[in-house]
Amino acid sequence: MILAIESSCDDSSIAVMDIKTKKLLFHKKVSQELEHSKYGGVVPELASRLHAEALPKILEETKDFFPKLKAVAVTNAPGLSVTLQEGVIMAKALSISLKLPLIGVNHLIGHIYSLFIEKEEIKPMMVLLVSGGHTKILNFNGIKNVCEIATTLDDSFGESFDKVAKMLGLGYPGGPVIEKLALKGECIVGLPLPLKNSSDIKFSYSGIKNAVRLAIEEKRYKKEDIAASFQKKAIQHLIFMAKRAVKKYKPKHFAIVGGASANLALRKEFEKLSDEFHFKLYYPEMKYTSDNAAMIARAGVEMYNQKMFTDYKNLKIMPRVEFNKC
């Protein structure tokens, strides 16, 4: 079995997975959303302290698995440095005390493997990663072969939802509250479609966000209409760029992963794109869309099978990582 630890942001999570069958034997996650919501976003130092409290309590529940463990996998990149450190310190302690090899997992690749929990991987696959920190189109052809087709020039898709929610006084996290409010509104606020005259495949959300700010300052639109208009344009931008990528690379398999992949309006629009271009569309189960250790365990199993280990002295946290361009 592999034990996996996730602490890249504000979710403390540990999982245990069978290496041969890929069956998830244990999985628990403790969210910090309530603690951070009063500040309108994640406070890194608070998140770190909460991880230090939650992770040991979750680990206590996994002790019966210790004799059967073959490795410890942990998210070491990317993320908040002070929260990544909590998981990595625990993983190193387990590695030394139980004499187990260490596996450092890229959190973003972990999100791809959220598609394959208790399943075999599918490749090649084009993957749209949409979360609070990232908006990317990736080409996935196995754990060692992931390259970047497109990324954002500024804000991520999820981050823009958080910021618009804050401007509207709706609280944190912004994704679910904007999605819920948008159901009550009409798309009557004129907002720009970013980069529509550019031939590149890339994302930008700063322009939409600024246009929303100006609309709020006009004080003539209802909050629900602003939410509906913003969500529609934000998703339209994703579709616009994804369509360019699909036309260029012609994938047979396309997936949407990350916390924002839970947005039902987004899923509906990509189902239309799937019908138009005849690719098979995939999402993680809803419970695995946000950060979790199950996806880290699944990536860890693949890395274990390919002997992708890291000595504990060399396992370092990397708050930022870059993929090779496709």
N, C-alpha and C positions, 0 to 999 in steps of 0.2 A: 504494500500500500504506500501511497504518497500522502503526506500531510502538507496542506497549502495554507499560506497566510496572506491576507490582503489588508493593507492599511494605507493606500496611496492618497486618500483624501479624508472623507468623514464617515466611512463605513468600516467597522471592525469585523473581520470575517475570517473564519477558519473552516477548512473542509478536509475530509479524508476520502480518497478515491482508490478503488482497486485497480492495479496497474494492468492486469490482463483483461478484465471484463469492462473496464472503464465505468463501473457502477459506482455511483456516489453513495458512500456509506455513512457519511456525517457531513452536515452543513449547517452552520449557524452564522447569522449576521446581526450585528447591533448597529442601528442607525443613530446618527447624532443630529438629525435634522432639527429636532425640537430645541436643542441647546444652541444651535447656530442661527435659528430663524429670527431670534430677537435682535441679531446684529445685521440682518439682511444679507448674509453670506457666510462662508466658512472662515472662521478665525483659526489660523494654523496652530498657534500655541495651545489654544483650548482643545482643538482636535487631537493634538499629540497627547495631552493629559488624559483625555477620555479614552484613547487607545490604550494607554498604560494601565487604565483601570479595567477595560473590557476584555482585552486579549487574554490575559492570564486566567480570567474566569471561564472564558470559552475553552481555552486549552485544557483546563481541569477536566472538562467533559470528554476529552479525547484520550485520556490516559490508558484506557483498555486497549487502544489500538497500537500503543507504542512498541510492543514486542514484534509486531508484524510490519513496521515501517521500513521502507527501503531507501527513502530520501525525503528531504524537506524542500518544498518549493515556496518561494516568497516573491512578491512584487518588489522589485528594486528600482523600477523606472517605468514611465515618468510619474511625477506626482509632487506633492509638497514634501520638501526635504525632511522636515521635522516629524511628519507622520510616516513616511517611508522608513525612517530610522527605527521607529517602534517595532515594525514587523521584522525588519532585517536583524535587529538585535535579538529578538526572540528566536528567529530561525537559526542564527549562529549559535546561540546557547543550546538549542536542541541538537544541532549538528555535532557540537563538541561532546555533549553529555551522552548522547545515544550513539555516537560514532556513525553518523549518517552523512552521505554526500549532500551538497547543497545545489539547488537549482535556482538561479535568478531569472525571473520571468518579466518580460516587457508587458506592462499592463494593457497596452493597446492590442498586442497580439493575443493577450488573454481574452479581450472582448471578442475577437474573431472566434476563439475556441468556445465562447459561450453558446455558439451554434451547435457544438458537437458534444455537449455534456451527455454522457451515456450513449453516444453515437460515434460512428466512424467519421473521419473528416472527409469533406468533399473538396476537390480541387481539380482544375483551377477555378477560382471564383473572384469576381469583383466585389469589393466590400465597401459600403459607405459607413463610415464611423462617425456618429453624431452624439456628442456628449457635452457636458458642461465645460470641458477644457479643450475639446478637439473637434474639428470637422475635416475629414479626409476621405478621399477615395483611394483605396489600396487594391493592389493586385496580389491575391494570395495563392501560392502554389506550394504550400507546405510550411512547416515551422521555420525552416532555414531560408525560405524564399518568399519574402514579402517586400514589395516595393511600392512607392508612392506615385500615384497618378496626379493627385491634386490635393491642395490644402488651403486653409484660410489665410488671407492676408492680414487679418486683424482679429475680430471677435469670432468665437465659435458659435455654432447654431444654438446650443444649449445656453451658453453665456448670454447671448442676446435676449433669450427669453427671461433669464434672471434679471437682467438690467431693465428691460421693459416693465416687468412686474414691479420692480423697485420704484421706477418712475411713477407707476400707477398706484403705488401704495398698497400692493397686494401681498407683500411678504415673500418669504423664501421657503423652498425652491420655487422658481418661477414657472417652470414647464407645466406642471399639473394645474396650477391656478389659471394660467393664461388659456390653456386648452379648455378648461371647464367654463371660463367666462366667455370665450369665443363662441360657444354653442348658443349663447343668448344674443349675440350681436350680428350686425350686418357689415359687409365689407364695403363701406362707403368712404373710407379715408384714403385719399390718394397717396400712395407710397411708391418709391422708385424700385425698379428691378436692378440690382447691382450688376455691373460689368456686362450689361446686355450688348454693348457695342464692342466688347473685347473678344478676340478669337481664342483666347486662352481658356483652359479648364482650371478654374480656381474660384475661391469663395471670398466674399466680403460682406460683413454684417454691420459695419459701422455706419454706413449711409442710411440703411433702414432705421437703425436705432436713433440716429439724429433726426430723421424725418418724424419719427414717433414723438420725440421730445418737442418738436415744433408744433405738432398736432395737439399735444396735451396743453401747451402754452396758449393755444388759440381759445381753449375753453368752450368749444362749441360741439364737441363730440362726446358721446357717452363712453364710459370705460369699456363696456362690452363691444362697442363698435371698433374702438381702437385695437382691442385684443383680437377681434376677428380679422381685421384688416392686416394687422401685423403678422399673425400666424399664417394667413393665406400667402402673403408676399414672401415670408421667410421660407416656406415650403416650396413655393414657386421657384425661388432661386436655386434650391437644391435640385429640383426636377430639371431646371434649365441646364445646369452644369452636368448632372448625371446623364442626361440625354446626349450631350456632346461626347462624354466618355464612352457610353454604350455604342454610339455610332462609330467611334474610332476603334474600339477594341472588340466589339461584338461578343460579349460574354454569353455563355450558355447558363451560367449560374450567377445570381446577384443577391447579395445579402445586405441587410441594414442592421447594425449593431450599436451598442452604447446606450446610455440612459435615455436619450431622446428618441430612440427607436420605439419606445412605448407609446409615442404620440399616435393616436388612431387616425387623425386627419392625414398625417404624413404617410402612414401605411396605405391608406385608401388611394392616395395619389400615385404612389409607387406601384400599386396593383394595376392601375391604368397604364403606366409605363411598361410594365411587364407584358400586358396584353398587346400593346403596340409593337414591342420589339421581340416578343416571343422568347424571353428568358425565364428561367424558373426563379422565383423569389423566395428568400428565406429570412426569418427573424429568429432571435432567441425566444425561449419561453419568457413570458412577462417577468417572472420572478428572477430571471437572470439578465435582464436588460441593464440594470444598474450595477455598480461595482460589487463583486462578490468573490469569495474564495473558490467556489466551484469551478469557475472558468480558469482560475489560476492553476487549480489541480489538474484540469483537463489538458492545459498547455504543458504542465509539468510532466504528465504521463508521456506525452509525445517527446519531450526533451530527455526524459529518463531513457526511453527506448533508443534514442540516438546518442546517449552518453554525453549530453551537453551539461556537464557539471562545472561548478566554479569553486575553487578553494576558498575557505571562509576568509582568509586574509585578503583575497582579491575581490570578494563580493562587495561592491560599493553601490551607494545610492546614486542615481542619476535623475535629478529633477526634470531634465529635458532630454529627449532623444530625437534623432532624425532618422528617417528611412532613406534608403537609396532611391533615387528617382527611377521610374520605369523607362 
